[in-house]
Amino acid sequence: MEEVLMPDKREKLLIINRSFWPVYPVIGEALLRFAEQHATKHEVGVILQDHAGIRKKLAEHQRGQGVNFYPCKAWTVSGSSIARRALDAVFFMVWVFWVLLYKRPSKVYVSTDPPVLVPFIVMLYSKFFGAKYIYHLQDIHPEATNVVVKVNPWLFRFLKWMDVLSMRKANLLLTITEEMAEEIRVRSGFRGEIAIVSNPSVAFDGVVPPPKKEKGFAFCGNAGRLQRIPLLISAIEEYLEQGGELKFIFAGAGVYEKDLKNLSEKFKDNVVYHGLVSPLKAAQLNCIYEWALLPIEDEVTRYAFPSKSSSYVFSGAKIMAICSESTSVAQWVLKNKLGVVVPPSKEEIRNFFFSVENNNISGKEFSSDRDFLKKQLDFQVFLEKLGELIFDKKNNE
């Protein structure tokens, strides 16, 4: 008798990530590709906040085939105040709760965007309706928030308790670095699997690299509260006022975008601020200069890892990390011979700019072969690993 092959059981998967395509070119694009890829075998839906008219954009680019979208209006941007963003997160939480009850997914993928509240709602839903959930900690909150804006101690303990509970009840935890995984184990007591999944790089398809990189620096990413932007601006100002001649390009939005715009207006010959740009333009800008700027607050590296770092690898630029050498970011740069680590001091940063200008940085100590890292940070590698983890049989148990 001929054996009848039964089709794989269709999962009812709901993906929850507030920041999505086309506004967020890395994780947003990656999760859209993931949803499209698995919509052929499973029932896949996405809950997101709508910044750019998602349905119109999907139709224009012929994306999202077979995927159900549940967009919620976005009331804030990355430069909005902490209070407004907190209210927006609560609004999004209510929307997520309603969609979960309406769609009743058997499996949920939820990230820390937004943090704490939405994963907690997913945990409650899964507990009462028997669903499985995968919790992707792209950063660790409320600790990451507390680095910049001190949270009320009582509220901090309450939010941490909520997040620890969400971690412990998850079927699987994902995060970016071993340092973050260790932080999660210590603070939550989680004894299950914590998978390390590196965020992919923005796609460099269609980028035309220049014949020769120009001497100067590029910054393409979020100009937010964790990126030491005021320190960087101060060092650039002092460098240029003392006769420095290097060029600086900035691209990206955030709370300090007005400060970057003012810097570009003050030093029109040396500083260009592009604001928020398309993924292709960001990738193209990354390729122009010899150096890429990677400033980050030391403490936050225990709880997060800068997403633009992967794009810098693909750009071929040498990385100037501005942080202490003890951080995971510094260790990543030095271990992979991607660039240098400069202490977070205005004088040290200014002096390094002059060293580059005067050709005192040889560059021989930096690795020219980044193929291994590029393979790790490729979109397809991210998609395959995420698929294996989410649809692995043991994560259905």
C-alpha positions as CSV (number, residue, x, y, z in Angstrom):
1,M,0.0,0.0,0.0
2,E,1.4,3.4,-1.0
3,E,2.2,5.6,2.0
4,V,0.2,8.7,2.3
5,L,2.3,11.7,3.4
6,M,0.4,14.0,5.7
7,P,1.0,17.8,5.3
8,D,2.8,19.6,8.1
9,K,0.5,21.0,10.8
10,R,-0.2,24.6,10.1
11,E,0.8,26.9,13.0
12,K,-1.2,30.0,13.7
13,L,1.7,32.4,14.4
14,L,1.4,36.0,15.4
15,I,4.5,38.2,15.2
16,I,4.5,41.3,17.4
17,N,7.1,44.1,16.8
18,R,6.1,47.7,17.0
19,S,8.8,48.9,14.6
20,F,8.4,47.5,11.2
21,W,9.0,47.8,7.5
22,P,9.5,50.2,5.7
23,V,10.5,52.6,8.4
24,Y,12.9,50.2,10.2
25,P,15.2,48.7,7.5
26,V,16.9,46.0,9.5
27,I,14.6,44.2,12.0
28,G,11.5,45.5,10.2
29,E,12.6,44.1,6.9
30,A,13.9,40.9,8.4
31,L,10.5,40.1,10.1
32,L,8.6,41.0,6.9
33,R,10.7,38.5,5.0
34,F,10.2,36.0,7.7
35,A,6.4,36.4,7.7
36,E,6.3,36.2,3.9
37,Q,8.5,33.1,3.8
38,H,6.4,31.2,6.4
39,A,2.9,32.4,5.2
40,T,3.0,29.6,2.6
41,K,3.0,26.9,5.2
42,H,1.4,28.6,8.2
43,E,-1.2,31.2,9.1
44,V,1.0,34.2,9.9
45,G,-0.1,37.6,11.2
46,V,1.8,40.7,12.2
47,I,0.9,43.3,14.8
48,L,2.8,46.6,14.3
49,Q,2.6,50.3,14.7
50,D,1.9,52.1,11.5
51,H,4.2,55.0,10.7
52,A,4.1,55.1,7.0
53,G,0.7,53.8,5.7
54,I,1.7,50.1,5.8
55,R,-1.1,48.8,3.6
56,K,-0.4,51.3,0.8
57,K,3.4,50.7,1.0
58,L,2.8,46.9,0.8
59,A,0.7,47.3,-2.3
60,E,3.2,49.7,-3.9
61,H,6.1,47.2,-3.4
62,Q,4.1,44.0,-3.8
63,R,5.1,42.8,-0.4
64,G,3.4,40.8,2.4
65,Q,1.7,38.2,0.2
66,G,-0.3,35.8,2.3
67,V,0.4,37.7,5.6
68,N,-2.3,39.2,7.7
69,F,-1.5,42.7,9.1
70,Y,-3.0,44.4,12.2
71,P,-1.5,47.9,12.2
72,C,-2.0,50.3,15.1
73,K,-1.6,54.0,14.6
74,A,1.8,55.3,15.8
75,W,1.5,58.5,18.0
76,T,5.2,59.0,18.6
77,V,8.6,58.9,16.9
78,S,12.0,58.0,18.3
79,G,12.6,61.7,19.3
80,S,9.4,62.0,21.3
81,S,9.6,62.4,25.1
82,I,9.8,59.4,27.4
83,A,6.3,60.2,28.8
84,R,4.7,60.3,25.4
85,R,6.4,57.1,24.3
86,A,5.3,55.4,27.6
87,L,1.7,56.3,26.8
88,D,2.1,55.2,23.3
89,A,3.4,51.8,24.5
90,V,0.3,51.4,26.7
91,F,-2.0,52.2,23.8
92,F,-0.1,49.6,21.7
93,M,-0.5,47.1,24.6
94,V,-4.2,47.5,24.5
95,W,-4.3,46.9,20.8
96,V,-2.1,43.8,21.1
97,F,-4.4,42.4,23.8
98,W,-7.5,42.9,21.6
99,V,-5.9,41.3,18.5
100,L,-4.7,38.3,20.6
101,L,-8.2,37.7,21.9
102,Y,-9.6,38.1,18.4
103,K,-7.2,35.9,16.5
104,R,-6.3,33.3,19.2
105,P,-2.8,32.3,17.8
106,S,-1.3,29.0,18.9
107,K,2.2,30.6,18.9
108,V,3.4,34.1,19.4
109,Y,6.8,35.8,18.6
110,V,7.2,38.9,20.7
111,S,10.2,41.3,20.9
112,T,11.2,44.0,23.3
113,D,9.8,46.6,21.0
114,P,8.0,47.9,23.0
115,P,9.4,46.4,26.2
116,V,7.9,44.9,29.4
117,L,4.1,45.6,28.9
118,V,3.5,43.8,25.6
119,P,5.6,40.7,26.5
120,F,3.7,40.5,29.8
121,I,0.3,40.6,28.0
122,V,1.6,37.8,25.7
123,M,2.6,35.8,28.8
124,L,-0.9,36.2,30.3
125,Y,-2.6,35.3,27.0
126,S,-0.4,32.2,26.6
127,K,-1.1,31.1,30.2
128,F,-4.9,31.3,29.9
129,F,-5.2,30.0,26.3
130,G,-2.4,27.4,26.2
131,A,-0.4,29.2,23.5
132,K,3.4,29.0,23.2
133,Y,5.5,32.1,22.9
134,I,9.1,33.1,22.0
135,Y,10.4,36.2,23.6
136,H,13.1,38.1,21.6
137,L,15.1,40.4,23.9
138,Q,16.8,42.8,21.5
139,D,17.4,44.9,24.6
140,I,16.7,44.4,28.3
141,H,14.3,46.6,30.1
142,P,13.6,48.5,32.3
143,E,17.4,48.5,32.9
144,A,18.2,50.0,29.4
145,T,15.7,52.8,30.0
146,N,17.1,53.4,33.5
147,V,20.6,54.1,32.1
148,V,19.3,57.3,30.5
149,V,16.2,58.3,32.4
150,K,16.1,57.2,36.1
151,V,12.9,55.3,36.7
152,N,11.1,55.7,40.0
153,P,12.6,52.9,42.2
154,W,9.2,51.4,43.0
155,L,8.1,51.5,39.3
156,F,11.5,50.0,38.3
157,R,11.1,47.0,40.7
158,F,7.5,46.5,39.5
159,L,8.4,46.6,35.8
160,K,11.4,44.3,36.4
161,W,9.1,41.8,38.2
162,M,6.8,41.8,35.3
163,D,9.6,41.2,32.8
164,V,11.2,38.5,34.8
165,L,7.8,36.7,34.9
166,S,7.5,37.0,31.1
167,M,11.0,35.5,30.7
168,R,10.4,32.6,33.0
169,K,7.2,31.5,31.4
170,A,8.5,31.8,27.8
171,N,9.1,28.6,25.7
172,L,12.3,30.1,24.3
173,L,14.3,33.3,24.9
174,L,16.4,34.9,22.1
175,T,18.9,37.7,22.5
176,I,21.9,39.3,20.7
177,T,25.1,38.7,22.8
178,E,26.4,36.3,25.4
179,E,26.8,39.2,27.8
180,M,23.1,39.9,27.5
181,A,22.2,36.2,27.8
182,E,24.2,36.1,31.1
183,E,22.5,39.2,32.3
184,I,19.1,37.6,31.6
185,R,20.1,34.4,33.5
186,V,21.3,36.3,36.5
187,R,18.3,38.7,36.8
188,S,15.6,36.1,35.9
189,G,16.7,32.7,37.1
190,F,15.6,31.4,33.7
191,R,16.9,27.8,33.2
192,G,15.7,27.2,29.7
193,E,17.3,27.8,26.3
194,I,18.6,31.3,25.5
195,A,19.5,31.4,21.9
196,I,22.0,33.9,20.5
197,V,20.8,35.5,17.3
198,S,22.8,38.3,15.8
199,N,20.7,41.1,14.1
200,P,21.3,41.1,10.4
201,S,22.7,44.0,8.4
202,V,20.7,46.4,6.3
203,A,20.7,45.1,2.8
204,F,23.6,46.3,0.6
205,D,22.1,45.1,-2.7
206,G,22.3,47.9,-5.2
207,V,24.9,49.8,-3.3
208,V,27.8,51.1,-5.5
209,P,31.0,51.4,-3.4
210,P,33.2,54.3,-4.3
211,P,36.5,53.5,-6.1
212,K,38.3,54.8,-3.0
213,K,37.0,55.7,0.4
214,E,37.2,59.3,1.5
215,K,39.0,60.3,4.7
216,G,36.3,61.1,7.2
217,F,33.6,59.6,9.4
218,A,30.0,58.4,8.9
219,F,27.2,57.8,11.5
220,C,24.1,56.0,10.2
221,G,21.6,55.0,12.9
222,N,19.4,56.3,15.7
223,A,20.6,59.6,17.2
224,G,19.1,58.7,20.5
225,R,19.8,59.0,24.2
226,L,22.2,56.0,24.4
227,Q,24.6,57.1,21.7
228,R,26.6,59.8,23.4
229,I,25.5,62.3,20.7
230,P,26.1,65.4,22.9
231,L,29.7,64.2,23.7
232,L,30.3,63.5,20.0
233,I,29.0,66.8,18.9
234,S,31.1,68.7,21.4
235,A,34.3,66.8,20.3
236,I,33.6,67.5,16.6
237,E,33.0,71.2,17.3
238,E,36.2,71.5,19.2
239,Y,38.1,69.6,16.5
240,L,36.8,71.8,13.7
241,E,37.2,75.0,15.7
242,Q,40.9,74.1,16.1
243,G,41.3,73.8,12.3
244,G,40.3,70.2,11.7
245,E,39.5,69.4,8.1
246,L,37.9,66.0,8.1
247,K,34.3,65.5,6.9
248,F,31.4,64.0,8.9
249,I,28.2,62.5,7.6
250,F,25.2,61.8,9.8
251,A,22.0,60.0,8.9
252,G,19.1,58.9,11.1
253,A,16.4,60.4,13.4
254,G,16.2,60.6,17.1
255,V,16.0,63.0,20.1
256,Y,19.3,64.7,19.0
257,E,18.4,65.3,15.4
258,K,18.0,69.0,15.9
259,D,21.5,69.2,17.5
260,L,23.0,67.4,14.5
261,K,21.2,69.7,12.1
262,N,22.5,72.7,14.0
263,L,26.0,71.2,13.8
264,S,25.7,70.8,10.1
265,E,24.6,74.4,9.7
266,K,27.4,75.7,11.8
267,F,30.1,73.8,9.9
268,K,28.6,73.5,6.4
269,D,31.9,72.6,4.7
270,N,32.6,69.7,7.0
271,V,29.3,68.3,8.4
272,V,26.3,67.0,6.5
273,Y,23.1,65.8,8.2
274,H,20.7,63.8,6.0
275,G,18.0,63.1,8.6
276,L,16.0,59.9,8.2
277,V,17.0,58.2,4.9
278,S,16.0,55.0,3.0
279,P,17.8,51.7,3.7
280,L,19.6,51.9,0.3
281,K,20.8,55.4,1.0
282,A,21.9,54.5,4.5
283,A,23.9,51.6,3.1
284,Q,25.4,53.9,0.4
285,L,26.4,56.5,2.9
286,N,28.0,53.9,5.1
287,C,30.4,53.1,2.2
288,I,31.7,56.6,1.6
289,Y,34.1,57.2,4.4
290,E,37.0,55.3,5.8
291,W,35.6,55.4,9.3
292,A,32.2,54.7,11.0
293,L,31.2,56.2,14.3
294,L,29.9,53.8,17.0
295,P,29.3,55.7,20.2
296,I,27.5,53.9,23.0
297,E,26.9,54.4,26.8
298,D,29.0,51.8,28.7
299,E,26.3,50.6,31.1
300,V,23.8,50.0,28.3
301,T,26.0,47.4,26.6
302,R,25.0,45.0,29.4
303,Y,21.4,45.4,28.2
304,A,21.6,46.2,24.4
305,F,23.9,46.1,21.4
306,P,23.9,48.8,18.7
307,S,22.1,47.6,15.6
308,K,24.1,49.7,13.2
309,S,27.3,47.8,14.0
310,S,26.3,45.0,11.5
311,S,25.9,47.5,8.7
312,Y,29.3,48.9,9.4
313,V,30.8,45.5,8.9
314,F,29.3,45.2,5.4
315,S,30.3,48.8,4.5
316,G,34.0,48.0,4.9
317,A,34.6,51.1,7.1
318,K,36.9,50.9,10.1
319,I,34.9,51.3,13.3
320,M,35.6,54.0,15.9
321,A,33.9,52.7,19.0
322,I,33.4,55.4,21.7
323,C,33.1,53.5,25.0
324,S,35.3,51.8,27.6
325,E,37.4,48.8,26.6
326,S,35.6,46.6,29.1
327,T,32.3,46.7,27.3
328,S,31.0,44.0,24.9
329,V,31.0,46.5,22.0
330,A,34.7,47.3,22.5
331,Q,35.5,43.6,22.8
332,W,33.6,42.8,19.6
333,V,35.4,45.6,17.7
334,L,38.9,44.5,19.0
335,K,38.4,40.8,18.8
336,N,37.3,41.0,15.1
337,K,39.9,43.7,14.3
338,L,37.3,46.0,13.0
339,G,38.7,49.3,14.3
340,V,39.7,51.1,17.5
341,V,38.1,51.8,20.8
342,V,38.4,55.5,22.0
343,P,37.5,56.3,25.6
344,P,34.4,58.5,26.1
345,S,36.4,61.7,26.6
346,K,36.0,64.9,24.4
347,E,39.8,65.3,24.4
348,E,40.5,61.7,23.4
349,I,37.9,61.8,20.6
350,R,39.2,65.2,19.3
351,N,42.8,63.9,19.4
352,F,41.8,60.8,17.5
353,F,40.2,62.9,14.7
354,F,43.5,64.7,14.4
355,S,45.4,61.4,14.3
356,V,43.3,60.2,11.4
357,E,43.7,63.5,9.6
358,N,47.5,63.4,10.1
359,N,47.7,59.8,8.9
360,N,49.0,58.6,12.3
361,I,46.6,55.6,12.2
362,S,48.2,53.0,9.9
363,G,45.2,50.6,9.7
364,K,47.5,47.6,9.3
365,E,46.2,46.2,12.6
366,F,42.7,46.0,11.2
367,S,41.4,42.9,9.5
368,S,40.6,43.3,5.8
369,D,38.8,40.0,5.6
370,R,35.3,40.3,7.0
371,D,33.7,37.4,5.1
372,F,33.1,35.3,8.2
373,L,31.3,38.1,10.0
374,K,29.4,39.0,6.9
375,K,28.1,35.4,6.7
376,Q,26.9,35.6,10.3
377,L,25.1,38.9,9.7
378,D,23.5,37.9,6.4
379,F,19.7,38.3,6.2
380,Q,19.2,34.7,5.1
381,V,21.2,33.3,8.0
382,F,19.0,35.3,10.4
383,L,15.8,34.1,8.7
384,E,16.9,30.4,8.7
385,K,18.0,30.5,12.4
386,L,14.8,32.3,13.4
387,G,12.7,29.8,11.5
388,E,14.5,26.8,13.1
389,L,14.0,28.2,16.6
390,I,10.4,29.2,16.2
391,F,9.2,26.1,14.5
392,D,11.5,23.6,16.3
393,K,9.5,20.7,17.7
394,K,10.9,21.1,21.2
395,N,9.6,24.6,21.3
396,N,6.1,23.3,20.7
397,E,6.3,21.1,23.8
